[in-house]
Amino acid sequence: MTRQILPDVGLCIAVHDLLRASEGRVRWGDGCLYYTVVFRLVVFRPFTNEVLVGRICSSTQDGLRVSMGFYDDISIPPHLIPTPHAFDYQEQAWFWLLDPSEEQVSDPLQSPPEERMYLDVGETIRFAIESDQFYNVEPGPAVGEGKLGETPSGVGILPGAQGAQGSANDASYRITGSIAGQGLGLVAWWAGAEQVPIDE
């Protein structure tokens, strides 16, 4: 049951405990014992605006992808990266300008490389949960040999086509994160920030 996605629930991490189990019943025709079990699960599904820490695992012009080790379908789209920002095609990485000039605000790529705060792959990143989404990724009908494959119902489909439900390799649970906020982004950016004492 672990590492499975329960629709509208989340990612199952582990079985917490077993509450009760029925006596085994033999099912006619196969001789196997079947049990009704009630148990509790540890489930990963962060709430909106919750702040988490992960690691950047890829960077493309479509945004960042973040991994938490046990889960890596977390994306940060460009509009949720602090501005001004741009994608450096030579470095294949996004960067943010902390104190840009007026010219750099309109075109961040005009900034010198030493002023760019890059979001490099492998860096530890702090992000907030923007939203999450569950998807139905049941595999489509199998494609047979020949010019037209046949589904079990006998209806032909084009070769290489996937069913309306999509590919079984697609992620069924995806999280969208944001680093467009105070204290978010690379952990290293804020490592030297002065902590303000709280008056009691």
C-alpha positions in Angstrom: 0.0 0.0 0.0 2.9 2.3 0.5 4.2 4.6 -2.3 0.7 4.5 -3.8 -1.5 7.5 -4.7 -5.0 7.5 -3.2 -7.1 9.9 -5.3 -8.1 13.0 -3.3 -6.1 11.7 -0.3 -2.4 11.8 -1.1 0.8 9.7 -1.3 0.8 6.7 1.1 4.1 6.7 3.0 3.6 3.8 5.5 1.1 1.8 7.4 0.8 3.4 10.8 -1.1 0.6 12.6 -3.7 -2.1 12.1 -7.0 -1.5 13.9 -8.8 -4.8 13.2 -8.9 -7.7 10.8 -11.6 -10.2 10.0 -11.3 -13.9 9.9 -10.1 -15.3 6.6 -12.6 -16.4 4.1 -12.0 -18.8 1.2 -13.2 -17.5 -2.1 -14.8 -20.0 -4.3 -12.8 -21.1 -7.3 -9.2 -20.1 -6.2 -8.8 -21.4 -2.7 -7.2 -18.2 -1.4 -7.9 -16.6 2.0 -9.4 -13.1 1.9 -9.4 -10.7 4.9 -11.2 -7.4 5.6 -8.6 -5.1 7.3 -9.0 -1.7 8.9 -5.8 0.3 9.2 -4.4 3.8 9.4 -1.9 5.2 6.9 0.7 7.9 7.1 -0.1 10.1 4.0 1.8 12.9 2.4 -0.4 15.8 1.2 0.8 19.2 2.2 -1.7 22.0 2.7 -1.8 25.3 0.7 0.9 27.8 1.8 2.8 25.2 3.8 6.5 25.7 3.5 8.7 22.7 2.6 12.4 22.1 1.8 13.5 20.1 -1.2 16.2 19.9 -3.8 16.2 21.1 -7.4 16.4 18.1 -9.6 15.9 19.7 -13.0 15.6 23.2 -14.6 14.1 24.0 -18.0 12.5 27.0 -19.6 9.1 25.7 -18.3 10.3 26.1 -14.7 11.9 24.1 -11.9 11.3 20.5 -10.7 11.9 19.8 -7.1 12.4 16.5 -5.3 11.9 15.7 -1.6 13.6 12.3 -1.9 10.4 10.2 -1.5 8.4 12.4 -3.9 9.6 14.4 -6.9 6.5 15.6 -8.9 6.8 19.1 -7.5 7.0 21.9 -10.1 7.7 25.6 -9.8 6.5 27.5 -12.9 8.3 30.7 -14.1 5.5 33.0 -12.8 6.1 31.7 -9.3 9.8 32.6 -9.3 10.7 36.0 -7.8 11.0 38.9 -10.3 13.0 40.0 -12.1 14.1 36.6 -13.3 15.1 34.9 -16.6 16.3 31.6 -17.9 19.9 31.4 -18.9 20.1 29.1 -21.9 23.8 28.8 -21.7 23.8 27.7 -18.1 20.5 26.0 -18.4 19.3 27.5 -15.1 16.9 30.2 -13.8 18.3 33.2 -12.0 16.9 36.0 -9.9 18.2 39.6 -9.6 18.2 40.9 -6.0 18.9 44.6 -6.7 18.5 45.3 -10.5 18.7 48.5 -12.4 15.8 49.8 -14.5 17.3 48.3 -17.6 17.8 44.9 -15.9 14.2 44.9 -14.7 13.0 45.0 -18.3 15.6 42.6 -19.6 17.3 40.5 -16.8 19.6 38.9 -19.4 21.4 42.2 -19.7 22.8 41.8 -16.2 26.4 40.7 -15.6 26.7 37.0 -14.5 28.2 37.9 -11.1 25.0 39.7 -10.1 22.7 36.7 -10.9 21.5 34.5 -8.2 21.2 31.2 -10.0 18.8 28.3 -9.1 21.2 25.5 -9.9 20.3 21.8 -10.0 21.2 20.1 -6.8 20.7 23.1 -4.6 18.5 23.0 -1.5 15.4 25.1 -2.0 12.6 26.3 0.3 9.2 26.7 -1.3 5.5 27.2 -0.4 2.7 25.0 -1.6 0.6 26.9 -4.2 -1.7 24.0 -5.2 -2.0 20.3 -5.8 -3.9 18.3 -8.4 -4.9 14.6 -8.8 -5.1 13.1 -12.3 -6.7 9.9 -13.6 -3.9 8.1 -15.4 -5.5 4.8 -16.2 -3.8 3.3 -19.3 -5.7 3.5 -22.5 -6.6 0.5 -24.7 -3.8 -1.8 -25.9 -2.6 -1.3 -29.5 -2.4 -4.5 -31.6 -0.2 -5.3 -34.5 -1.0 -4.2 -38.1 -2.2 -0.9 -39.4 -5.0 -0.6 -36.9 -4.9 -1.9 -33.4 -8.0 -3.4 -31.9 -9.3 -2.8 -28.4 -11.0 -5.6 -26.5 -14.3 -4.3 -27.9 -13.0 -4.7 -31.4 -12.9 -1.0 -32.2 -9.8 0.0 -34.1 -7.5 2.8 -33.0 -4.5 4.4 -34.7 -1.1 2.9 -34.0 0.8 4.6 -31.2 -2.3 6.3 -29.9 -3.0 6.4 -26.1 -6.4 6.1 -24.6 -8.3 9.1 -23.5 -7.1 8.5 -19.9 -3.5 9.1 -20.8 -0.3 7.0 -20.2 0.2 4.9 -17.1 3.6 6.6 -16.8 2.1 10.0 -16.1 2.1 11.3 -12.6 -1.3 10.9 -10.9 -0.5 13.5 -8.2 1.3 16.8 -8.8 2.2 19.7 -6.6 2.8 23.3 -7.7 5.1 25.3 -5.5 6.1 28.9 -5.3 9.3 30.7 -4.3 7.9 34.2 -4.9 7.9 35.2 -1.2 10.0 36.4 1.7 12.4 33.7 2.9 11.7 31.4 0.0 14.1 30.2 -2.7 17.6 28.7 -2.2 18.3 28.1 1.5 21.8 29.5 0.9 20.3 32.9 0.0 19.0 33.4 3.5 21.7 31.6 5.4 23.5 34.8 6.4 20.3 36.8 7.1 20.3 38.4 10.5 17.7 37.1 12.9 15.7 39.7 14.7 15.0 38.8 18.3 11.4 38.6 19.4 10.4 40.7 22.4 8.6 38.6 25.0 
